Amino acid sequence: MIVLSPRRGALWSRTAELLPGWDEAWLVLAREQLRQLRLHAMEVAARRLSEQGHHPEAIDLMLSAVAAEPLRESAQRALIQAHLREGNTAEACRQFEQFANQLRDELGLRPSPQLCALVGAVPVASALIPPGRTGARRALR
């Protein structure tokens, strides 16, 4: 089992590829295995950090993973979960919308039902506004 501290996780997320500049055929698979291992370890570490209340560190780690692989849903999910656990609903929704748009634009796909359900559990502002009233200010009076 790989356990990353926030400092090690941040360092590992920025590690260069295996043997840069080499063109050996066997390196293609080895590089992909290392890339997948690195991303998975970052996701696991971020989830654990967030579960322990270290939300800023988890978010920082997952931002690095999402920057490296923007279409990796498991990385996006870990980032969105960290935002939600920290209480930043707007950030979680913004990240979800950005991911959903990019996924649609680049691959013609939608996020998984599991990710949609995660964000779908967030209360919508219109559900909080009493009938007949409009605008957030009026709803708060």
BELCORTA-V207443 format. One line per field, one symbol per residue. phi: phi as a letter, one per 20 degrees, with the letter a starting at -180 (. if undefined). A space follows every 10 residues. Layout:
# BELCORTA-V207443
phi->???
This chain:
# BELCORTA-V207443
phi->.ecdfgffff fffdfffflf nedffffgff ffffffffff ffffffffgf fenefgfffg ffffffffcf eeffffffff ffffffneff ffffffffff fffffecmdd ffgfffffff fffegffeef gndcnffffe f
